[in-house]
Amino acid sequence: IKRPSNAFFLYRSEMCKELRALGDQKDVSKVVGQMWRALSPAEKQPWKDRAEEEKRKHSEQNPTYKFKP
């Protein structure tokens, strides 16, 4: 079972769709990381809310799930 995405990964997924034109995935990831760090806490909050909702749904659908690295 896959873990639910955190706020950054949700943001990264959305931004990668928009930034595909930059080419190399490594470059896109670097740019998205810089963009994330530049966001204010208020700008990050919707992504954190989405991540929390995803986590809640994941817990409901997989009540016995335990992360095992």
C-alpha positions in Angstrom: 0.0 0.0 0.0 1.3 3.4 -1.0 1.6 6.2 1.6 -0.5 9.3 1.2 1.4 12.2 -0.3 2.6 15.1 1.9 2.0 18.8 1.1 5.2 19.2 -0.9 4.6 16.2 -3.1 1.1 17.3 -3.9 2.5 20.7 -4.8 5.3 19.2 -6.8 2.9 17.0 -8.8 0.8 19.9 -9.8 3.7 22.2 -10.7 5.4 19.5 -12.7 2.4 19.4 -15.0 2.9 23.1 -15.6 6.7 23.1 -15.9 7.2 20.1 -18.2 8.6 22.5 -20.8 11.7 23.0 -18.7 12.8 19.5 -19.9 14.9 17.4 -17.6 13.0 16.1 -14.5 16.0 16.9 -12.3 15.8 20.6 -13.4 12.0 20.7 -12.9 12.4 19.2 -9.4 15.0 21.8 -8.5 12.8 24.7 -9.7 9.8 23.3 -7.9 11.8 23.0 -4.7 12.9 26.6 -4.9 9.3 27.7 -5.6 8.0 25.7 -2.5 10.6 27.3 -0.2 9.6 30.7 -1.5 5.9 30.2 -0.6 4.6 31.9 2.5 3.0 29.7 5.2 -0.4 31.0 4.1 0.4 29.9 0.5 1.4 26.5 1.7 -1.7 26.0 3.8 -4.0 24.8 1.0 -1.5 22.1 0.1 -1.1 21.1 3.8 -4.9 20.9 4.0 -5.1 18.7 0.9 -2.4 16.4 2.3 -4.2 16.2 5.6 -7.4 15.2 3.8 -5.5 12.6 1.8 -4.0 11.2 5.0 -7.5 11.0 6.6 -9.0 9.2 3.5 -6.0 6.8 3.5 -6.6 6.0 7.2 -10.2 5.3 6.6 -9.5 3.1 3.6 -6.6 1.3 5.3 -7.2 1.3 9.0 -4.5 -1.3 9.8 -1.8 0.3 7.6 1.5 0.9 9.3 4.4 2.5 7.5 7.4 0.2 7.2 10.4 1.8 5.6 
